[in-house]
């Protein structure tokens, strides 16, 4: 279910490293910069397993040590709680890799 601006506000406040955009009804974006390519791949592999388990997948690209991520929920035409949860998981996994 798509989150309203009122619902989003407190949730986004807890995701300070993410940028909200208005395209496609609402997106969340963040760039992660890792030590090197191996660490970026470690991050992507961990998130890929999580994403598959939850049937909610990031749009992302990688260049060497950088991973650019965009989250949105196509079914909801915007941002849903699933995007918020995935953003939090990404923050936690990146932090655990001592980003
Ligand atoms: N991931 C994301 N980010 N948004 C979706 O709406 C979505 C998804 N839908 N992963 C899922 C898969 C859907 O296409 C399948 C059929 O369950």
Backbone and ligand atoms as CSV (ligand in chain L), in Angstrom:
chain,resi,resn,atom,element,x,y,z
A,1,UNK,N,N,0.836,-1.194,0.000
A,1,UNK,CA,C,0.000,0.000,0.000
A,1,UNK,C,C,0.876,1.251,0.000
A,2,UNK,N,N,0.496,2.193,-0.825
A,2,UNK,CA,C,1.285,3.409,-0.942
A,2,UNK,C,C,1.163,4.276,0.311
A,3,UNK,N,N,2.308,4.766,0.796
A,3,UNK,CA,C,2.309,5.604,1.996
A,3,UNK,C,C,1.981,7.051,1.618
A,4,UNK,N,N,1.180,7.696,2.441
A,4,UNK,CA,C,0.838,9.106,2.221
A,4,UNK,C,C,2.003,9.970,2.706
A,5,UNK,N,N,2.069,11.232,2.258
A,5,UNK,CA,C,3.130,12.126,2.725
A,5,UNK,C,C,3.184,12.218,4.253
A,6,UNK,N,N,2.042,12.200,4.888
A,6,UNK,CA,C,1.979,12.281,6.353
A,6,UNK,C,C,2.575,11.030,6.997
A,7,UNK,N,N,2.305,9.880,6.375
A,7,UNK,CA,C,2.866,8.628,6.890
A,7,UNK,C,C,4.372,8.565,6.636
A,8,UNK,N,N,4.765,9.103,5.492
A,8,UNK,CA,C,6.175,9.023,5.098
A,8,UNK,C,C,7.091,9.869,5.972
A,9,UNK,N,N,6.610,11.037,6.361
A,9,UNK,CA,C,7.473,12.024,7.011
A,9,UNK,C,C,8.280,11.461,8.191
A,10,UNK,N,N,7.646,10.833,9.190
A,10,UNK,CA,C,8.419,10.316,10.326
A,10,UNK,C,C,9.314,9.134,9.947
A,11,UNK,N,N,8.893,8.380,8.923
A,11,UNK,CA,C,9.695,7.229,8.497
A,11,UNK,C,C,10.969,7.704,7.798
A,12,UNK,N,N,10.826,8.740,6.967
A,12,UNK,CA,C,11.982,9.273,6.238
A,12,UNK,C,C,12.947,9.982,7.183
A,13,UNK,N,N,12.416,10.517,8.263
A,13,UNK,CA,C,13.272,11.189,9.248
A,13,UNK,C,C,14.283,10.214,9.849
A,14,UNK,N,N,13.922,8.926,9.837
A,14,UNK,CA,C,14.830,7.901,10.382
A,14,UNK,C,C,15.737,7.309,9.302
A,15,UNK,N,N,15.638,7.855,8.099
A,15,UNK,CA,C,16.511,7.406,6.999
A,15,UNK,C,C,17.255,8.616,6.427
A,16,UNK,N,N,18.092,9.262,7.243
A,16,UNK,CA,C,18.693,10.539,6.844
A,16,UNK,C,C,19.634,10.442,5.641
A,17,UNK,N,N,20.133,9.241,5.354
A,17,UNK,CA,C,21.059,9.104,4.228
A,17,UNK,C,C,20.341,8.857,2.898
A,18,UNK,N,N,19.020,8.791,2.955
A,18,UNK,CA,C,18.234,8.516,1.742
A,18,UNK,C,C,17.559,9.785,1.246
A,19,UNK,N,N,17.434,9.883,-0.066
A,19,UNK,CA,C,16.772,11.028,-0.688
A,19,UNK,C,C,15.445,10.590,-1.286
A,20,UNK,N,N,14.395,11.306,-0.946
A,20,UNK,CA,C,13.086,11.006,-1.520
A,20,UNK,C,C,12.927,11.771,-2.828
A,21,UNK,N,N,12.401,11.085,-3.836
A,21,UNK,CA,C,12.135,11.717,-5.135
A,21,UNK,C,C,10.674,11.533,-5.497
A,22,UNK,N,N,10.216,12.305,-6.465
A,22,UNK,CA,C,8.784,12.288,-6.800
A,22,UNK,C,C,8.476,11.461,-8.043
A,23,UNK,N,N,9.507,11.014,-8.759
A,23,UNK,CA,C,9.213,10.269,-9.985
A,23,UNK,C,C,8.540,8.931,-9.676
A,24,UNK,N,N,7.719,8.484,-10.593
A,24,UNK,CA,C,6.969,7.223,-10.492
A,24,UNK,C,C,6.145,7.129,-9.197
A,25,UNK,N,N,5.632,8.240,-8.738
A,25,UNK,CA,C,4.786,8.228,-7.547
A,25,UNK,C,C,5.554,8.290,-6.248
A,26,UNK,N,N,6.879,8.170,-6.335
A,26,UNK,CA,C,7.708,8.242,-5.131
A,26,UNK,C,C,8.818,7.218,-5.161
A,27,UNK,N,N,10.033,7.685,-4.939
A,27,UNK,CA,C,11.200,6.795,-4.899
A,27,UNK,C,C,12.098,7.213,-3.742
A,28,UNK,N,N,12.943,6.273,-3.320
A,28,UNK,CA,C,13.964,6.537,-2.313
A,28,UNK,C,C,15.305,6.156,-2.922
A,29,UNK,N,N,16.302,7.045,-2.809
A,29,UNK,CA,C,17.605,6.763,-3.414
A,29,UNK,C,C,18.730,6.986,-2.422
A,30,UNK,N,N,19.759,6.178,-2.569
A,30,UNK,CA,C,20.985,6.367,-1.786
A,30,UNK,C,C,22.158,5.772,-2.548
A,31,UNK,N,N,23.317,6.417,-2.442
A,31,UNK,CA,C,24.564,5.837,-2.947
A,31,UNK,C,C,25.382,5.324,-1.777
A,32,UNK,N,N,25.830,4.097,-1.873
A,32,UNK,CA,C,26.721,3.515,-0.865
A,32,UNK,C,C,28.126,3.458,-1.456
A,33,UNK,N,N,29.114,3.893,-0.691
A,33,UNK,CA,C,30.503,3.787,-1.140
A,33,UNK,C,C,31.253,2.862,-0.183
A,34,UNK,N,N,31.816,1.810,-0.746
A,34,UNK,CA,C,32.502,0.790,0.049
A,34,UNK,C,C,34.013,0.915,-0.116
A,35,UNK,N,N,34.748,0.083,0.611
A,35,UNK,CA,C,36.216,0.131,0.559
A,35,UNK,C,C,36.712,-0.218,-0.841
A,36,UNK,N,N,36.100,-1.236,-1.409
A,36,UNK,CA,C,36.558,-1.727,-2.715
A,36,UNK,C,C,35.431,-2.520,-3.377
A,37,UNK,N,N,35.713,-3.088,-4.510
A,37,UNK,CA,C,34.723,-3.854,-5.269
A,37,UNK,C,C,34.232,-5.073,-4.488
A,38,UNK,N,N,35.166,-5.759,-3.805
A,38,UNK,CA,C,34.790,-6.978,-3.082
A,38,UNK,C,C,33.754,-6.662,-2.001
A,39,UNK,N,N,33.954,-5.547,-1.310
A,39,UNK,CA,C,33.013,-5.185,-0.255
A,39,UNK,C,C,31.651,-4.777,-0.850
A,40,UNK,N,N,31.684,-4.086,-1.970
A,40,UNK,CA,C,30.433,-3.724,-2.640
A,40,UNK,C,C,29.671,-4.983,-3.065
A,41,UNK,N,N,30.395,-5.978,-3.571
A,41,UNK,CA,C,29.754,-7.237,-3.981
A,41,UNK,C,C,29.207,-7.982,-2.778
A,42,UNK,N,N,29.934,-7.950,-1.653
A,42,UNK,CA,C,29.462,-8.594,-0.426
A,42,UNK,C,C,28.125,-7.997,-0.007
A,43,UNK,N,N,28.044,-6.676,-0.077
A,43,UNK,CA,C,26.800,-5.967,0.247
A,43,UNK,C,C,25.680,-6.406,-0.692
A,44,UNK,N,N,25.954,-6.394,-1.985
A,44,UNK,CA,C,24.910,-6.722,-2.962
A,44,UNK,C,C,24.442,-8.167,-2.806
A,45,UNK,N,N,25.356,-9.072,-2.509
A,45,UNK,CA,C,24.967,-10.480,-2.335
A,45,UNK,C,C,24.070,-10.653,-1.113
A,46,UNK,N,N,24.426,-10.021,-0.015
A,46,UNK,CA,C,23.598,-10.111,1.195
A,46,UNK,C,C,22.210,-9.533,0.937
A,47,UNK,N,N,22.163,-8.392,0.269
A,47,UNK,CA,C,20.873,-7.752,0.011
A,47,UNK,C,C,20.060,-8.562,-1.003
A,48,UNK,N,N,20.746,-9.161,-1.964
A,48,UNK,CA,C,20.035,-9.960,-2.972
A,48,UNK,C,C,19.294,-11.126,-2.312
A,49,UNK,N,N,19.938,-11.781,-1.354
A,49,UNK,CA,C,19.302,-12.909,-0.658
A,49,UNK,C,C,18.076,-12.416,0.112
A,50,UNK,N,N,18.254,-11.294,0.798
A,50,UNK,CA,C,17.160,-10.688,1.566
A,50,UNK,C,C,16.004,-10.291,0.636
A,51,UNK,N,N,16.342,-9.655,-0.490
A,51,UNK,CA,C,15.323,-9.159,-1.423
A,51,UNK,C,C,14.502,-10.317,-1.994
A,52,UNK,N,N,15.177,-11.390,-2.313
A,52,UNK,CA,C,14.487,-12.551,-2.888
A,52,UNK,C,C,13.551,-13.174,-1.859
A,53,UNK,N,N,14.032,-13.259,-0.617
A,53,UNK,CA,C,13.229,-13.825,0.469
A,53,UNK,C,C,11.940,-13.021,0.664
A,54,UNK,N,N,12.056,-11.691,0.551
A,54,UNK,CA,C,10.904,-10.819,0.812
A,54,UNK,C,C,10.157,-10.418,-0.459
A,55,UNK,N,N,10.610,-10.943,-1.600
A,55,UNK,CA,C,9.999,-10.617,-2.897
A,55,UNK,C,C,9.867,-9.105,-3.087
A,56,UNK,N,N,10.928,-8.410,-2.717
A,56,UNK,CA,C,10.963,-6.959,-2.925
A,56,UNK,C,C,12.388,-6.584,-3.306
A,57,UNK,N,N,12.540,-6.011,-4.498
A,57,UNK,CA,C,13.865,-5.937,-5.116
A,57,UNK,C,C,14.296,-4.507,-5.383
A,58,UNK,N,N,15.565,-4.229,-5.147
A,58,UNK,CA,C,16.068,-2.888,-5.436
A,58,UNK,C,C,16.354,-2.703,-6.921
A,59,UNK,N,N,16.278,-1.463,-7.371
A,59,UNK,CA,C,16.868,-1.080,-8.652
A,59,UNK,C,C,18.227,-0.539,-8.264
A,60,UNK,N,N,19.292,-1.094,-8.856
A,60,UNK,CA,C,20.612,-0.659,-8.435
A,60,UNK,C,C,21.639,-0.857,-9.523
A,61,UNK,N,N,22.750,-0.121,-9.370
A,61,UNK,CA,C,23.870,-0.319,-10.279
A,61,UNK,C,C,25.154,-0.189,-9.485
A,62,UNK,N,N,26.189,-0.811,-10.006
A,62,UNK,CA,C,27.473,-0.842,-9.323
A,62,UNK,C,C,28.576,-0.357,-10.254
A,63,UNK,N,N,29.429,0.511,-9.737
A,63,UNK,CA,C,30.677,0.848,-10.411
A,63,UNK,C,C,31.787,0.730,-9.369
A,64,UNK,N,N,32.635,-0.264,-9.517
A,64,UNK,CA,C,33.734,-0.551,-8.586
A,64,UNK,C,C,33.250,-0.608,-7.137
A,65,UNK,N,N,33.508,0.435,-6.339
A,65,UNK,CA,C,33.168,0.361,-4.910
A,65,UNK,C,C,31.858,1.088,-4.588
A,66,UNK,N,N,31.143,1.511,-5.616
A,66,UNK,CA,C,29.927,2.284,-5.373
A,66,UNK,C,C,28.691,1.505,-5.809
A,67,UNK,N,N,27.638,1.596,-5.007
A,67,UNK,CA,C,26.358,0.986,-5.355
A,67,UNK,C,C,25.285,2.076,-5.259
A,68,UNK,N,N,24.648,2.381,-6.374
A,68,UNK,CA,C,23.574,3.370,-6.415
A,68,UNK,C,C,22.234,2.641,-6.387
A,69,UNK,N,N,21.397,3.020,-5.439
A,69,UNK,CA,C,20.148,2.295,-5.205
A,69,UNK,C,C,18.935,3.212,-5.368
A,70,UNK,N,N,17.889,2.685,-6.002
A,70,UNK,CA,C,16.587,3.349,-6.017
A,70,UNK,C,C,15.537,2.325,-5.590
A,71,UNK,N,N,14.688,2.725,-4.656
A,71,UNK,CA,C,13.619,1.849,-4.176
A,71,UNK,C,C,12.260,2.458,-4.496
A,72,UNK,N,N,11.347,1.617,-4.942
A,72,UNK,CA,C,9.955,2.017,-5.126
A,72,UNK,C,C,9.128,0.739,-5.189
A,73,UNK,N,N,7.820,0.873,-5.071
A,73,UNK,CA,C,6.949,-0.308,-5.148
A,73,UNK,C,C,6.031,-0.146,-6.343
A,74,UNK,N,N,6.285,-0.904,-7.381
A,74,UNK,CA,C,5.529,-0.771,-8.625
A,74,UNK,C,C,4.044,-1.024,-8.390
A,75,UNK,N,N,3.764,-2.065,-7.610
A,75,UNK,CA,C,2.372,-2.440,-7.343
A,75,UNK,C,C,1.606,-1.307,-6.665
A,76,UNK,N,N,2.317,-0.479,-5.894
A,76,UNK,CA,C,1.651,0.586,-5.130
A,76,UNK,C,C,1.783,1.934,-5.819
A,77,UNK,N,N,2.498,1.964,-6.938
A,77,UNK,CA,C,2.749,3.231,-7.638
A,77,UNK,C,C,3.380,4.273,-6.732
A,78,UNK,N,N,4.349,3.851,-5.962
A,78,UNK,CA,C,5.039,4.795,-5.081
A,78,UNK,C,C,5.755,4.063,-3.963
A,79,UNK,N,N,5.929,4.747,-2.852
A,79,UNK,CA,C,6.657,4.167,-1.727
A,79,UNK,C,C,5.716,3.446,-0.780
A,80,UNK,N,N,6.139,2.254,-0.379
A,80,UNK,CA,C,5.377,1.463,0.595
A,80,UNK,C,C,6.290,1.144,1.766
A,81,UNK,N,N,5.722,0.508,2.776
A,81,UNK,CA,C,6.519,0.090,3.934
A,81,UNK,C,C,7.619,-0.871,3.531
A,82,UNK,N,N,7.415,-1.590,2.438
A,82,UNK,CA,C,8.440,-2.542,1.988
A,82,UNK,C,C,9.715,-1.807,1.573
A,83,UNK,N,N,9.552,-0.620,0.983
A,83,UNK,CA,C,10.726,0.180,0.622
A,83,UNK,C,C,11.438,0.695,1.869
A,84,UNK,N,N,10.656,1.130,2.844
A,84,UNK,CA,C,11.225,1.636,4.102
A,84,UNK,C,C,12.024,0.518,4.777
A,85,UNK,N,N,11.441,-0.675,4.815
A,85,UNK,CA,C,12.115,-1.811,5.462
A,85,UNK,C,C,13.391,-2.186,4.725
A,86,UNK,N,N,13.326,-2.184,3.401
A,86,UNK,CA,C,14.522,-2.547,2.624
A,86,UNK,C,C,15.616,-1.489,2.802
A,87,UNK,N,N,15.227,-0.220,2.854
A,87,UNK,CA,C,16.212,0.850,3.075
A,87,UNK,C,C,16.900,0.658,4.427
A,88,UNK,N,N,16.138,0.326,5.458
A,88,UNK,CA,C,16.708,0.103,6.796
A,88,UNK,C,C,17.668,-1.080,6.774
A,89,UNK,N,N,17.253,-2.155,6.112
A,89,UNK,CA,C,18.114,-3.335,6.023
A,89,UNK,C,C,19.413,-2.981,5.311
A,90,UNK,N,N,19.321,-2.215,4.244
A,90,UNK,CA,C,20.529,-1.814,3.508
A,90,UNK,C,C,21.448,-0.976,4.398
A,91,UNK,N,N,20.880,-0.051,5.147
A,91,UNK,CA,C,21.677,0.761,6.071
A,91,UNK,C,C,22.392,-0.135,7.096
A,92,UNK,N,N,21.655,-1.112,7.627
A,92,UNK,CA,C,22.221,-1.985,8.653
A,92,UNK,C,C,23.329,-2.874,8.088
A,93,UNK,N,N,23.082,-3.451,6.919
A,93,UNK,CA,C,24.091,-4.328,6.317
A,93,UNK,C,C,25.348,-3.527,5.952
A,94,UNK,N,N,25.152,-2.321,5.421
A,94,UNK,CA,C,26.305,-1.470,5.072
A,94,UNK,C,C,27.076,-1.086,6.335
A,95,UNK,N,N,26.356,-0.760,7.406
A,95,UNK,CA,C,27.018,-0.361,8.652
A,95,UNK,C,C,27.816,-1.535,9.228
A,96,UNK,N,N,27.276,-2.741,9.109
A,96,UNK,CA,C,27.958,-3.921,9.620
A,96,UNK,C,C,29.235,-4.218,8.833
A,97,UNK,N,N,29.277,-3.737,7.594
A,97,UNK,CA,C,30.489,-3.900,6.785
A,97,UNK,C,C,31.488,-2.782,7.091
A,98,UNK,N,N,31.216,-2.028,8.164
A,98,UNK,CA,C,32.092,-0.936,8.611
A,98,UNK,C,C,32.328,0.082,7.504
A,99,UNK,N,N,31.212,0.504,6.942
A,99,UNK,CA,C,31.235,1.488,5.846
A,99,UNK,C,C,31.883,2.779,6.311
L,1,LIG,N1,N,10.145,-5.135,-6.027
L,1,LIG,C1,C,9.869,-3.842,-5.931
L,1,LIG,N2,N,10.833,-2.999,-5.532
L,1,LIG,N3,N,8.651,-3.393,-6.183
L,1,LIG,C2,C,7.648,-4.190,-6.573
L,1,LIG,O1,O,6.529,-3.723,-6.794
L,1,LIG,C3,C,7.922,-5.564,-6.692
L,1,LIG,C4,C,9.245,-6.008,-6.411
L,1,LIG,N4,N,7.005,-6.442,-7.053
L,1,LIG,N5,N,9.576,-7.297,-6.544
L,1,LIG,C5,C,7.209,-7.834,-7.017
L,1,LIG,C6,C,8.649,-8.252,-7.117
L,1,LIG,C7,C,6.331,-8.463,-8.096
L,1,LIG,O2,O,6.682,-7.997,-9.382
L,1,LIG,C8,C,6.342,-9.961,-8.105
L,1,LIG,C9,C,5.460,-10.499,-9.211
L,1,LIG,O3,O,5.909,-10.413,-6.864
